[in-house]
Amino acid sequence: MALIKCPECGREVSSMAAACPQCGHQIVAAIAEVSHPEKQPVVAKKVFFLQTMNSGCLCGIVITAIIAWIFISPRLPDVLKINKTSTTTSIILTNGPVKEFYANGQLKSEKIFKYGHPNGPFKEFWENGNLQTEGTYRFGGRLDGPYKKYYKNGKLYAEGTYNAGYRHGPYKQYYDNGKLQVEATYRKGGLEGQYKEYLVDGPYKEYYENGQIKAETIYKDREKNGPYKQYYENGNLSAEGTYLNGRLEGPYKEYYENGQVKKEKLYKYGVQKPPESTQPSAQEPDIPSR
């Protein structure tokens, strides 16, 4: 035991005293702080060091995982899943060539995938084996560059250019006999300038995207003249009638998709005639003879 001076009031007190009897200042705590001033900073330094180590380890793990994915992912199996339907069998890949087949085994499409999206040249085929579409995918599955589409018989249907998914530049569309049908220019998906449609005399057919016929008629003097038929996408008849100099003339029928008649109309010079009344005409009663 020894006498020391109180740091607060300067009075001599015992070193074993808990507090100064004069001012109440804590003596033991003061001695500990003076004797070991470096303990608390050392603890703080240890905590900071551990936090730094944890952050560094986490960053290292993340960087290692990224490097591993870059070098290992190209070596991973490309096949993700196989889609089977009644008409097609699709093999979906993450990276590399993709082939899709019809149910009969005929090739339906050829594409290249990168990180789960089509990227690069592609081709699509009709079920008869003829080429249907060809072009290039870029920018995560967007059409980019020259693009062509064909009829089932192999003749060219349309050709144009895409830019990052938008139709851009000259566009041409053809009849199935090879004659020019439509000519236009697009800019970033929007029509720029005139849209020209060339009507030629003779049979005319319009098709759905799947190649199924949509409508058929006959043109004469650049106007519809003759029988007209319209179809559902499944091939069933949707409507039928007759055109005369570009206007409907005579009976016209519309059908449900199951083939039942939906509506029956009658046209004269392109104007629908009101249905004939089935009510008996009002007649004055005969005067009874007397």
C-alpha positions in Angstrom: 0.0 0.0 0.0 1.3 3.5 -0.7 0.0 7.1 -0.7 -0.8 8.8 -3.9 -2.2 12.1 -4.9 -5.8 12.3 -6.0 -5.8 13.4 -9.7 -8.9 15.5 -9.0 -8.2 17.4 -5.8 -4.5 16.7 -5.1 -5.0 15.3 -1.6 -2.9 12.2 -0.6 -5.0 9.1 -0.4 -4.3 5.4 -0.1 -3.5 3.6 -3.4 -6.0 0.9 -2.2 -8.8 3.3 -1.7 -11.8 2.9 -4.1 -12.4 6.7 -4.2 -11.0 9.9 -2.7 -12.7 10.7 0.6 -12.4 14.4 -0.2 -13.9 14.7 -3.7 -15.1 11.2 -4.4 -13.0 10.7 -7.5 -12.5 7.0 -8.5 -8.9 6.0 -7.5 -8.7 2.4 -8.7 -10.1 3.2 -12.2 -7.6 6.1 -12.5 -4.7 3.8 -11.5 -5.7 1.2 -14.1 -6.0 3.8 -16.8 -2.6 5.3 -16.0 -0.9 1.9 -15.6 -2.3 0.3 -18.8 -3.1 3.2 -21.2 -2.4 0.9 -24.2 -5.0 -1.9 -23.5 -8.1 -0.2 -24.9 -6.4 0.9 -28.2 -5.0 -2.7 -28.6 -8.6 -4.1 -28.3 -9.8 -1.6 -30.9 -7.0 -2.5 -33.2 -7.8 -6.2 -32.9 -11.4 -5.6 -33.8 -10.5 -3.4 -36.8 -8.1 -6.1 -38.0 -10.7 -8.8 -37.8 -13.2 -6.7 -39.7 -10.6 -6.0 -42.4 -9.8 -9.7 -42.6 -13.5 -10.6 -43.0 -14.0 -8.1 -45.8 -10.9 -9.2 -47.5 -11.9 -12.8 -47.4 -15.4 -12.0 -48.8 -13.9 -10.0 -51.7 -11.5 -12.8 -52.4 -14.3 -15.4 -52.5 -16.3 -13.2 -54.9 -13.4 -12.6 -57.2 -12.5 -16.3 -57.2 -16.1 -17.2 -58.1 -16.1 -14.8 -61.0 -12.9 -16.1 -62.4 -14.1 -19.7 -62.0 -17.3 -18.9 -63.9 -15.4 -17.3 -66.7 -13.1 -20.3 -67.2 -15.4 -23.1 -66.2 -18.8 -22.1 -67.8 -17.7 -22.8 -71.4 -16.9 -26.3 -70.2 -20.3 -26.9 -68.5 -22.8 -29.1 -70.3 -24.7 -26.9 -72.8 -28.1 -28.8 -72.6 -30.6 -27.2 -70.2 -33.8 -29.0 -71.2 -35.6 -30.7 -74.0 -39.1 -29.4 -74.9 -41.4 -32.0 -76.5 -44.8 -31.1 -77.9 -47.2 -32.8 -80.3 -45.5 -31.1 -83.3 -42.0 -30.2 -82.3 -39.0 -31.2 -80.2 -36.8 -28.4 -78.9 -33.3 -28.7 -77.3 -32.6 -25.5 -75.4 -28.9 -24.7 -74.8 -27.0 -22.1 -72.9 -24.1 -21.8 -75.3 -23.4 -23.2 -78.7 -25.5 -24.6 -81.6 -29.2 -25.2 -81.2 -31.4 -27.5 -83.4 -35.2 -27.8 -83.2 -37.1 -30.5 -84.9 -40.6 -31.3 -86.1 -42.4 -34.3 -84.6 -41.6 -36.2 -87.9 -37.9 -35.6 -87.4 -37.6 -32.9 -90.0 -35.3 -30.0 -89.0 -37.2 -26.9 -87.9 -34.5 -24.4 -87.0 -30.8 -23.9 -86.5 -29.6 -21.2 -84.1 -26.6 -20.3 -82.0 -27.1 -19.5 -78.3 -24.9 -17.4 -76.0 -25.7 -17.1 -72.3 -29.2 -18.4 -73.0 -30.1 -16.0 -75.9 -29.9 -16.6 -79.7 -26.8 -14.9 -81.0 -25.5 -15.2 -84.5 -26.8 -16.5 -87.9 -30.0 -18.6 -87.8 -32.3 -20.5 -90.2 -35.8 -21.7 -89.9 -37.4 -24.4 -92.2 -40.8 -25.4 -93.4 -42.0 -28.9 -92.5 -41.4 -29.9 -96.1 -37.7 -29.0 -95.7 -37.7 -25.7 -97.6 -36.1 -22.7 -96.1 -38.6 -20.4 -94.3 -36.5 -17.6 -92.6 -32.8 -16.6 -92.4 -31.1 -13.8 -90.6 -28.9 -12.9 -87.7 -29.5 -12.4 -84.0 -27.5 -10.1 -81.8 -28.0 -7.9 -78.7 -29.6 -10.6 -76.6 -31.8 -12.1 -79.2 -32.7 -9.1 -81.4 -32.7 -9.3 -85.2 -29.8 -7.4 -86.7 -28.7 -7.3 -90.4 -30.2 -8.7 -93.6 -33.4 -10.8 -93.2 -35.2 -13.0 -95.7 -38.5 -14.9 -95.5 -39.7 -17.5 -98.1 -42.9 -19.2 -99.2 -43.4 -22.9 -98.6 -42.6 -23.5 -102.3 -39.1 -21.9 -101.7 -39.8 -18.6 -103.5 -38.8 -15.4 -101.8 -41.6 -13.8 -99.8 -39.9 -10.7 -98.2 -36.5 -9.2 -97.7 -35.2 -6.3 -95.6 -32.7 -5.3 -92.9 -33.0 -5.0 -89.2 -31.0 -2.8 -86.8 -31.0 -3.9 -83.1 -34.4 -5.4 -83.4 -36.1 -2.7 -85.5 -36.8 -2.9 -89.3 -34.4 -0.4 -90.8 -33.8 0.4 -94.5 -35.4 -0.8 -97.7 -38.1 -3.5 -97.5 -39.6 -5.6 -100.4 -42.4 -8.1 -100.4 -43.3 -10.4 -103.4 -46.2 -12.4 -104.7 -45.8 -16.2 -104.9 -45.2 -15.8 -108.6 -42.1 -13.7 -108.0 -43.6 -10.3 -108.9 -43.1 -7.3 -106.6 -46.0 -6.7 -104.2 -44.8 -4.1 -101.7 -41.9 -1.7 -101.6 -41.1 0.6 -98.6 -38.4 2.1 -96.5 -38.2 1.9 -92.7 -36.2 3.8 -90.1 -35.9 2.3 -86.6 -39.1 0.4 -87.0 -41.2 3.3 -88.4 -42.2 3.8 -92.0 -40.2 6.5 -93.8 -41.5 7.8 -97.1 -44.1 6.1 -99.3 -45.5 2.6 -98.9 -46.0 1.2 -102.4 -48.2 -1.8 -103.1 -48.3 -3.2 -106.6 -51.5 -5.0 -107.6 -51.3 -7.3 -110.5 -54.0 -9.0 -112.5 -54.7 -12.7 -111.8 -55.0 -14.9 -108.7 -54.0 -13.3 -105.4 -53.2 -15.2 -102.1 -52.4 -13.9 -98.7 -50.7 -16.0 -96.0 -50.3 -16.2 -92.2 -46.9 -16.3 -90.6 -47.1 -20.1 -90.3 -47.6 -20.4 -94.0 -51.3 -21.2 -93.9 -53.3 -19.4 -96.5 -55.3 -16.4 -95.1 -57.3 -15.1 -98.1 -57.6 -15.7 -101.8 -59.3 -13.8 -104.7 -58.7 -12.6 -108.3 -57.5 -9.2 -109.4 -58.5 -7.6 -112.7 -57.6 -4.0 -113.6 -56.0 -3.7 -110.1 -59.3 -4.4 -108.4 -60.8 -7.5 -106.8 -63.0 -9.2 -109.3 -64.4 -12.7 -108.7 -64.8 -15.2 -105.9 -63.3 -14.2 -102.5 -62.4 -16.6 -99.6 -61.0 -15.9 -96.2 -59.6 -18.5 -93.8 -58.8 -19.0 -90.1 -55.2 -19.8 -89.2 -56.1 -23.5 -88.8 -57.3 -23.6 -92.4 -61.0 -23.5 -91.9 -63.1 -21.2 -94.0 -63.9 -17.9 -92.3 -65.9 -16.0 -95.0 -66.8 -16.2 -98.7 -68.4 -13.9 -101.2 -67.9 -12.3 -104.6 -66.3 -9.0 -105.7 -67.2 -6.9 -108.7 -64.9 -4.0 -109.6 -63.5 -3.9 -106.1 -66.9 -4.1 -104.3 -68.8 -6.9 -102.7 -71.7 -8.1 -104.8 -74.3 -10.7 -104.0 -74.4 -13.2 -101.1 -71.7 -13.1 -98.4 -71.3 -15.6 -95.7 -69.3 -15.6 -92.4 -68.5 -18.8 -90.6 -67.5 -19.9 -87.0 -64.2 -21.7 -86.7 -66.1 -25.0 -86.4 -67.6 -24.5 -89.9 -71.1 -23.4 -88.8 -72.6 -20.4 -90.5 -72.3 -17.3 -88.4 -73.9 -14.6 -90.6 -75.4 -14.3 -94.1 -75.5 -11.0 -95.8 -76.5 -9.6 -99.2 -74.5 -6.8 -101.0 -75.3 -4.6 -103.9 -72.5 -2.3 -105.3 -70.6 -2.8 -102.1 -73.5 -1.8 -99.8 -75.1 -4.3 -97.5 -78.8 -4.6 -98.2 -81.2 -4.8 -95.2 -82.7 -8.2 -94.6 -86.1 -8.7 -96.1 -88.9 -8.5 -93.5 -90.6 -11.8 -92.6 -93.6 -10.0 -91.0 -96.8 -10.2 -93.0 -97.7 -6.9 -94.7 -100.5 -4.9 -93.1 -103.6 -5.1 -95.3 -107.0 -3.5 -94.9 -109.6 -6.0 -94.0 -112.1 -6.9 -96.7 -115.5 -5.2 -96.4 -118.0 -7.9 -95.7 -120.7 -8.1 -98.3 -124.3 -7.8 -97.1 
